[in-house]
Amino acid sequence: MHVKAALVEGGVVRDVVQAACPLWRGLPALDKTLAELPDWARGEALHAVTMTGELTDCFADRTDGVAQLAGWAAANLAGRVRIYAGRAGLIAPERAEGRAADIASANWHATAALVGRHLRHALLVDIGSTTADLIPIVDGAPESAGYSDAERLETGELVYTGVVRTPLLALADHAPFRGRRTRLMAETFAHAGDVHRITGDLAEGADQQHTGDLKGKSVAESETRLARMIGRDRQEGSAAEWAALARHFAEAQLRQLHDAAATLLSRTDLPADAPLVTCGAGAFLAERLAARLGRPAIPFTGILAARIAGEPAWASTCGPAVAVGLIAADDPLEAASGRPA
């Protein structure tokens, strides 16, 4: 997983950071990640926190995860800490366990709620390293049919595919190579990050996870891992052949997103001209999705251009952190207590 943080001062996003965190090892992993973040992330502030790690293996269940993560935030972040409870707003950490159902994985809700303040109707498509959130915005508010991860998996509003961590076996069970339809090795040799690195779409620095073989992230090393998925060595194919194979998996991933988006856009409460708001490390994939659906694509950072200082790319990758910070900054009661981080 990742820890994402945004510094908001005077209602403007001044800095954004993302760091990998092996949370499955326990809360000490958060201590180490926090120590490596910029000084402003540890400084005295109003900290508005949203989460999505409560189902990690180190927790007994979702409620335990919410309670422990909220407790960690209260104990380790300097200043005032508020937990984002989605439809229930910002609450004190000590109330988190009792509102676990509202807090658990509500990071998508923060992004959608902020988008709704700027666009009356839209479909938010936030594609991250691991998952994609497709959230209908209706009359300026998130109108998802599901709320929990389980519900949103059923409705297609959560598609468990991302541009870095998704194993290629989750995208397809076969691939075309030299005129044949070959089955895949039932191994996690290669991931989506390898595919999008080979195609040239994945931004440098967007992949902060270990590779399948714990080796490097050059195109050549990604080709090696991709070749193994069809039982071959890299030298058995050309760069053009590995690029074609990578494009096959990229298309398979886009097809999953297309099916989910088409279903959501068929809702009667979303107008035919509702745009897609593109966000996340996989915003490039969301833009492609909008084109094939014949819908306008509006970058999340474009909507917030006046409120983002500096390079907007990381602000898109860290959309929920940016969103919850701006939501807190716009709340007069919260903003009066300090500066969101």
PyMOL commands that set and color helices and strands:
alter all, ss='L'
color gray80, all
select helices_A, chain A and resi 23-25+28-36+39-42+62-76+86-88+93-95+97-103+107-116+149-155+168-170+192-198+219-228+234-236+239-265+283-293+300-303+305-307+313-317+319-330+332-335
alter helices_A, ss='H'
color red, helices_A
select strands_A, chain A and resi 2-9+12-20+45-49+79-84+90-91+122-127+132-138+141-142+158-159+174-177+180-183+276-279+297-299
alter strands_A, ss='S'
color yellow, strands_A
deselect
rebuild
show_as cartoon
